[in-house]
Structure formats: C-alpha cells, structure tokens
Amino acid sequence: MMQLLDCYIPVFTCVLRMIQQQVNQAETLRQTVLAELTQAQNRARLQGYGAQDIEEANFAVVVWADEAILCAGQKALSIWRQSSLQAELYDAELGGNTFFDRLAALVPDNYPVRLVYVFCLLAGFYGRYGKHDNLELHNIIQQELNNLPDTLRGYLSLENHRLMNSYDNKPKNKYPNHKWRRKLILFMSSITLIYIFITVYLLSIGR
C-alpha cells in the first residue's frame, strides 16, 4: 500500500512545473490542477484510504497550491486570490489559518495524513505565519518531524528528492524564471540542513 502522500506527489510536481513555465492563463492552470487533484483522490481511494483522510490531505494540498501560485509573482495570476481553489472546493478563504488548525486536530498517529501536511510545510507553505523567518513555524515543523518514526522521516527526504528531480527534469521554458529557480535552490538547501540536523540529533540522543 503506497503512502497517501505518494498519491499527491504528482499535484506538487504539476504546480511547480507550471509555475516555472510561467503559465499565465489562470483558467488553464486551474483546470490542470483540479484534474491532478481528482486523479490523486482516485489513487488514494484505490489504495484503500478512507474518505476523511483523503479529504484532510486534499485540503492541505489545495491550500498549499493556492499559496504557491499566488506567491509566484505573476501579475496575470493575481485574479487567483478572488477565485482560489480553496474557495471553489471548500468555500473557504482562510486556508492559511485552517491548515494549522486541522494539523493540530489530527490524531497523533495518523501518519499518512500528517505526512501530507508536513510535506506541504517542507515545500514552503507558511500560511498565517508569513513567509519571513518565523521561529514559531520552524518549531512546528521541527516538532512534526521529531514525532515521526525514523522510517517516515527517511521517506519524506526521499519523496522530496524525487519531487525536485522530477521538477528539474522537465523541459525548461525558453525564458526561465531565475528568481523562482533561486528560491527552489534555497528551499532544497534548507531541507538538506534540516535532515542533517535531525540525523545528528538522533545520533546524539542514541548514545
């Protein structure tokens, strides 16, 4: 049985790829992402995940996608704020708050759903905490990582590596968005540092 996160990795890849390619037609982007979300839900159902877990995971990925698209800085997509995916699918406008409320309400050992939420955070979601350095958000991420079994921490690292490889192997736009590229490089560097820290920490407490 694949992890619930595996079902949604294509959605992350799709959003990042379309941002890099500077797709500036909001409706084209919307329909593409909606189709990927539907496929992700279908994959999850086929794997035997329950409706509640799928809904929780889907919400997290939807608000991540909304934020990623809005933060891409493309003027043509500024209309997204008035017609976001979360508004269409959940009649919600405060996903940046609700995301963390839902995460806090999850059963501690509901690892399939928690992995999706943590992956959204590692993929740059900040919601109500703002995109600048924020100690509280950092502590939330660190706590979530620390509460995962060792095998799932390794799995998260592998999935992140696969996501970035898939993203980097896509055909590049003729006029690449170097600003976004730099952000991705910084993101990957931060993830590497996080896992180095975790490894050192686990080794130290195991002595």
C-alpha atoms as a printed R data frame, in Angstrom:
    type eleno elety resid chain resno       x      y       z
1   ATOM     1    CA   MET     A     1   0.000  0.000   0.000
2   ATOM     2    CA   MET     A     2   1.534  3.290  -1.065
3   ATOM     3    CA   GLN     A     3   1.626  6.259   1.262
4   ATOM     4    CA   LEU     A     4  -1.168  8.793   0.931
5   ATOM     5    CA   LEU     A     5   1.493 11.377   0.104
6   ATOM     6    CA   ASP     A     6   2.566  9.305  -2.918
7   ATOM     7    CA   CYS     A     7  -0.909  9.799  -4.354
8   ATOM     8    CA   TYR     A     8  -0.466 13.581  -4.220
9   ATOM     9    CA   ILE     A     9   3.155 13.971  -5.354
10  ATOM    10    CA   PRO     A    10   2.011 14.498  -8.996
11  ATOM    11    CA   VAL     A    11  -0.012 17.518  -7.826
12  ATOM    12    CA   PHE     A    12   3.078 19.117  -6.275
13  ATOM    13    CA   THR     A    13   5.062 18.383  -9.428
14  ATOM    14    CA   CYS     A    14   2.331 19.816 -11.651
15  ATOM    15    CA   VAL     A    15   2.055 23.092  -9.726
16  ATOM    16    CA   LEU     A    16   5.814 23.660  -9.538
17  ATOM    17    CA   ARG     A    17   6.263 22.820 -13.213
18  ATOM    18    CA   MET     A    18   3.532 25.189 -14.369
19  ATOM    19    CA   ILE     A    19   4.890 27.991 -12.186
20  ATOM    20    CA   GLN     A    20   8.350 27.513 -13.654
21  ATOM    21    CA   GLN     A    21   6.940 27.529 -17.168
22  ATOM    22    CA   GLN     A    22   5.144 30.764 -16.256
23  ATOM    23    CA   VAL     A    23   1.716 29.547 -17.292
24  ATOM    24    CA   ASN     A    24  -0.212 32.809 -17.042
25  ATOM    25    CA   GLN     A    25  -3.688 31.628 -18.000
26  ATOM    26    CA   ALA     A    26  -5.469 31.249 -14.683
27  ATOM    27    CA   GLU     A    27  -8.242 29.031 -16.045
28  ATOM    28    CA   THR     A    28  -5.790 26.706 -17.798
29  ATOM    29    CA   LEU     A    29  -3.805 26.375 -14.594
30  ATOM    30    CA   ARG     A    30  -6.957 25.849 -12.543
31  ATOM    31    CA   GLN     A    31  -8.328 23.057 -14.735
32  ATOM    32    CA   THR     A    32  -4.963 21.304 -14.857
33  ATOM    33    CA   VAL     A    33  -4.535 21.359 -11.086
34  ATOM    34    CA   LEU     A    34  -8.151 20.289 -10.497
35  ATOM    35    CA   ALA     A    35  -7.625 17.319 -12.805
36  ATOM    36    CA   GLU     A    36  -4.471 16.322 -10.907
37  ATOM    37    CA   LEU     A    37  -6.316 16.604  -7.593
38  ATOM    38    CA   THR     A    38  -9.106 14.361  -8.871
39  ATOM    39    CA   GLN     A    39  -6.569 11.768 -10.000
40  ATOM    40    CA   ALA     A    40  -4.834 11.960  -6.618
41  ATOM    41    CA   GLN     A    41  -8.117 11.307  -4.809
42  ATOM    42    CA   ASN     A    42  -8.871  8.386  -7.106
43  ATOM    43    CA   ARG     A    43  -5.432  6.887  -6.471
44  ATOM    44    CA   ALA     A    44  -5.949  7.245  -2.721
45  ATOM    45    CA   ARG     A    45  -9.340  5.514  -2.863
46  ATOM    46    CA   LEU     A    46  -7.877  2.661  -4.883
47  ATOM    47    CA   GLN     A    47  -5.198  2.271  -2.210
48  ATOM    48    CA   GLY     A    48  -7.893  1.869   0.423
49  ATOM    49    CA   TYR     A    49  -7.694  5.208   2.223
50  ATOM    50    CA   GLY     A    50 -10.869  6.444   3.880
51  ATOM    51    CA   ALA     A    51 -12.883  9.442   2.753
52  ATOM    52    CA   GLN     A    52 -11.959 11.526   5.819
53  ATOM    53    CA   ASP     A    53  -8.214 11.006   5.394
54  ATOM    54    CA   ILE     A    54  -8.437 11.809   1.691
55  ATOM    55    CA   GLU     A    55 -10.419 14.966   2.404
56  ATOM    56    CA   GLU     A    56  -7.888 16.128   5.014
57  ATOM    57    CA   ALA     A    57  -4.959 15.503   2.690
58  ATOM    58    CA   ASN     A    58  -6.709 17.109  -0.253
59  ATOM    59    CA   PHE     A    59  -7.419 20.271   1.746
60  ATOM    60    CA   ALA     A    60  -3.768 20.611   2.743
61  ATOM    61    CA   VAL     A    61  -2.540 20.258  -0.834
62  ATOM    62    CA   VAL     A    62  -5.192 22.669  -2.133
63  ATOM    63    CA   VAL     A    63  -4.190 25.483   0.222
64  ATOM    64    CA   TRP     A    64  -0.504 24.789  -0.489
65  ATOM    65    CA   ALA     A    65  -1.201 25.087  -4.229
66  ATOM    66    CA   ASP     A    66  -3.139 28.331  -3.759
67  ATOM    67    CA   GLU     A    67  -0.295 29.880  -1.802
68  ATOM    68    CA   ALA     A    68   2.408 28.656  -4.198
69  ATOM    69    CA   ILE     A    69   0.558 30.106  -7.190
70  ATOM    70    CA   LEU     A    70  -0.160 33.443  -5.503
71  ATOM    71    CA   CYS     A    71   3.446 33.774  -4.350
72  ATOM    72    CA   ALA     A    72   4.828 33.075  -7.827
73  ATOM    73    CA   GLY     A    73   4.551 36.801  -8.519
74  ATOM    74    CA   GLN     A    74   2.863 36.575 -11.917
75  ATOM    75    CA   LYS     A    75   0.538 39.534 -12.428
76  ATOM    76    CA   ALA     A    76  -1.670 37.548 -14.794
77  ATOM    77    CA   LEU     A    77  -2.482 35.184 -11.917
78  ATOM    78    CA   SER     A    78  -3.366 37.904  -9.406
79  ATOM    79    CA   ILE     A    79  -7.050 37.110 -10.037
80  ATOM    80    CA   TRP     A    80  -6.396 33.790  -8.289
81  ATOM    81    CA   ARG     A    81  -6.933 35.485  -4.932
82  ATOM    82    CA   GLN     A    82 -10.573 36.172  -5.842
83  ATOM    83    CA   SER     A    83 -11.167 32.674  -7.205
84  ATOM    84    CA   SER     A    84  -8.854 30.331  -5.328
85  ATOM    85    CA   LEU     A    85  -9.099 26.553  -5.330
86  ATOM    86    CA   GLN     A    86  -9.977 26.510  -1.634
87  ATOM    87    CA   ALA     A    87 -12.857 28.911  -2.271
88  ATOM    88    CA   GLU     A    88 -14.142 26.737  -5.105
89  ATOM    89    CA   LEU     A    89 -13.723 23.380  -3.392
90  ATOM    90    CA   TYR     A    90 -14.248 24.225   0.278
91  ATOM    91    CA   ASP     A    91 -15.956 27.610   0.274
92  ATOM    92    CA   ALA     A    92 -13.006 28.790   2.368
93  ATOM    93    CA   GLU     A    93 -10.822 31.868   2.256
94  ATOM    94    CA   LEU     A    94  -8.657 31.440   5.342
95  ATOM    95    CA   GLY     A    95  -6.856 28.238   4.460
96  ATOM    96    CA   GLY     A    96  -3.645 29.652   5.876
97  ATOM    97    CA   ASN     A    97  -5.255 29.518   9.317
98  ATOM    98    CA   THR     A    98  -7.371 26.403   8.875
99  ATOM    99    CA   PHE     A    99  -4.367 24.384   7.668
100 ATOM   100    CA   PHE     A   100  -2.690 24.627  11.073
101 ATOM   101    CA   ASP     A   101  -5.950 24.120  12.964
102 ATOM   102    CA   ARG     A   102  -6.551 20.894  11.049
103 ATOM   103    CA   LEU     A   103  -2.970 19.755  11.577
104 ATOM   104    CA   ALA     A   104  -3.283 20.310  15.328
105 ATOM   105    CA   ALA     A   105  -6.564 18.370  15.409
106 ATOM   106    CA   LEU     A   106  -5.174 15.255  13.713
107 ATOM   107    CA   VAL     A   107  -4.869 12.064  15.720
108 ATOM   108    CA   PRO     A   108  -1.162 11.864  16.695
109 ATOM   109    CA   ASP     A   109  -0.535  8.545  14.963
110 ATOM   110    CA   ASN     A   110  -2.435  9.375  11.772
111 ATOM   111    CA   TYR     A   111   0.861  9.366   9.930
112 ATOM   112    CA   PRO     A   112  -0.493  9.084   6.360
113 ATOM   113    CA   VAL     A   113  -2.282 12.432   6.657
114 ATOM   114    CA   ARG     A   114   0.419 14.039   8.808
115 ATOM   115    CA   LEU     A   115   2.992 13.241   6.134
116 ATOM   116    CA   VAL     A   116   0.982 15.233   3.606
117 ATOM   117    CA   TYR     A   117   0.780 18.233   5.930
118 ATOM   118    CA   VAL     A   118   4.468 18.083   6.818
119 ATOM   119    CA   PHE     A   119   5.407 17.783   3.158
120 ATOM   120    CA   CYS     A   120   3.376 20.925   2.395
121 ATOM   121    CA   LEU     A   121   5.348 22.734   5.099
122 ATOM   122    CA   LEU     A   122   8.660 21.455   3.763
123 ATOM   123    CA   ALA     A   123   7.549 22.543   0.289
124 ATOM   124    CA   GLY     A   124   7.332 26.127   1.505
125 ATOM   125    CA   PHE     A   125   3.827 26.562   2.922
126 ATOM   126    CA   TYR     A   126   3.708 29.165   5.686
127 ATOM   127    CA   GLY     A   127   0.053 30.242   5.858
128 ATOM   128    CA   ARG     A   128  -0.744 32.513   8.776
129 ATOM   129    CA   TYR     A   129   2.883 32.679   9.875
130 ATOM   130    CA   GLY     A   130   4.145 34.745   6.941
131 ATOM   131    CA   LYS     A   131   6.966 33.969   4.540
132 ATOM   132    CA   HIS     A   132   9.739 35.594   6.544
133 ATOM   133    CA   ASP     A   133  11.771 33.730   9.137
134 ATOM   134    CA   ASN     A   134   9.389 32.671  11.860
135 ATOM   135    CA   LEU     A   135  10.519 30.791  14.929
136 ATOM   136    CA   GLU     A   136   7.039 29.501  15.760
137 ATOM   137    CA   LEU     A   137   6.603 27.975  12.307
138 ATOM   138    CA   HIS     A   138  10.088 26.484  12.476
139 ATOM   139    CA   ASN     A   139   9.225 24.916  15.827
140 ATOM   140    CA   ILE     A   140   6.009 23.435  14.431
141 ATOM   141    CA   ILE     A   141   7.884 21.843  11.542
142 ATOM   142    CA   GLN     A   142  10.621 20.550  13.836
143 ATOM   143    CA   GLN     A   143   8.103 19.082  16.266
144 ATOM   144    CA   GLU     A   144   6.211 17.338  13.469
145 ATOM   145    CA   LEU     A   145   9.442 15.874  12.110
146 ATOM   146    CA   ASN     A   146  10.578 14.745  15.552
147 ATOM   147    CA   ASN     A   147   7.258 12.984  16.154
148 ATOM   148    CA   LEU     A   148   7.550 10.887  13.006
149 ATOM   149    CA   PRO     A   149   9.072  7.395  13.126
150 ATOM   150    CA   ASP     A   150  12.594  7.213  11.694
151 ATOM   151    CA   THR     A   151  11.413  5.324   8.616
152 ATOM   152    CA   LEU     A   152   8.913  8.052   7.740
153 ATOM   153    CA   ARG     A   153  11.497 10.802   8.154
154 ATOM   154    CA   GLY     A   154  13.660  8.970   5.649
155 ATOM   155    CA   TYR     A   155  10.657  8.502   3.387
156 ATOM   156    CA   LEU     A   156   9.935 12.253   3.470
157 ATOM   157    CA   SER     A   157  13.504 13.031   2.488
158 ATOM   158    CA   LEU     A   158  13.320 10.571  -0.408
159 ATOM   159    CA   GLU     A   159   9.991 11.946  -1.646
160 ATOM   160    CA   ASN     A   160  11.327 15.492  -1.548
161 ATOM   161    CA   HIS     A   161  14.364 14.372  -3.563
162 ATOM   162    CA   ARG     A   162  12.129 12.667  -6.131
163 ATOM   163    CA   LEU     A   163   9.907 15.726  -6.403
164 ATOM   164    CA   MET     A   164  12.808 18.047  -7.112
165 ATOM   165    CA   ASN     A   165  14.361 15.601  -9.595
166 ATOM   166    CA   SER     A   166  11.058 15.266 -11.442
167 ATOM   167    CA   TYR     A   167  10.685 19.028 -11.480
168 ATOM   168    CA   ASP     A   168  14.241 19.636 -12.709
169 ATOM   169    CA   ASN     A   169  13.956 17.049 -15.482
170 ATOM   170    CA   LYS     A   170  11.002 18.764 -17.149
171 ATOM   171    CA   PRO     A   171  11.669 20.780 -20.340
172 ATOM   172    CA   LYS     A   172  12.661 24.294 -19.387
173 ATOM   173    CA   ASN     A   173  10.827 27.387 -20.511
174 ATOM   174    CA   LYS     A   174  12.563 29.443 -23.178
175 ATOM   175    CA   TYR     A   175  12.623 32.344 -20.748
176 ATOM   176    CA   PRO     A   176  13.159 30.660 -17.384
177 ATOM   177    CA   ASN     A   177  12.107 32.318 -14.173
178 ATOM   178    CA   HIS     A   178  15.504 32.585 -12.499
179 ATOM   179    CA   LYS     A   179  14.013 34.173  -9.392
180 ATOM   180    CA   TRP     A   180  11.859 31.094  -8.803
181 ATOM   181    CA   ARG     A   181  14.814 28.867  -9.570
182 ATOM   182    CA   ARG     A   182  16.868 30.583  -6.865
183 ATOM   183    CA   LYS     A   183  14.016 30.079  -4.409
184 ATOM   184    CA   LEU     A   184  13.953 26.363  -5.177
185 ATOM   185    CA   ILE     A   185  17.709 26.097  -4.667
186 ATOM   186    CA   LEU     A   186  17.383 27.842  -1.306
187 ATOM   187    CA   PHE     A   187  14.476 25.563  -0.430
188 ATOM   188    CA   MET     A   188  16.476 22.436  -1.224
189 ATOM   189    CA   SER     A   189  19.420 23.738   0.786
190 ATOM   190    CA   SER     A   190  17.190 24.342   3.802
191 ATOM   191    CA   ILE     A   191  15.700 20.843   3.554
192 ATOM   192    CA   THR     A   192  19.187 19.340   3.431
193 ATOM   193    CA   LEU     A   193  20.183 21.264   6.549
194 ATOM   194    CA   ILE     A   194  17.028 20.128   8.353
195 ATOM   195    CA   TYR     A   195  17.782 16.470   7.710
196 ATOM   196    CA   ILE     A   196  21.429 16.860   8.666
197 ATOM   197    CA   PHE     A   197  20.259 18.394  11.938
198 ATOM   198    CA   ILE     A   198  17.778 15.564  12.541
199 ATOM   199    CA   THR     A   199  20.400 12.901  11.846
200 ATOM   200    CA   VAL     A   200  22.919 14.480  14.201
201 ATOM   201    CA   TYR     A   201  20.233 14.934  16.861
202 ATOM   202    CA   LEU     A   202  19.084 11.316  16.670
203 ATOM   203    CA   LEU     A   203  22.659 10.060  16.857
204 ATOM   204    CA   SER     A   204  23.351 12.233  19.888
205 ATOM   205    CA   ILE     A   205  20.328 11.040  21.894
206 ATOM   206    CA   GLY     A   206  21.022  7.448  20.932
207 ATOM   207    CA   ARG     A   207  24.414  7.455  22.608
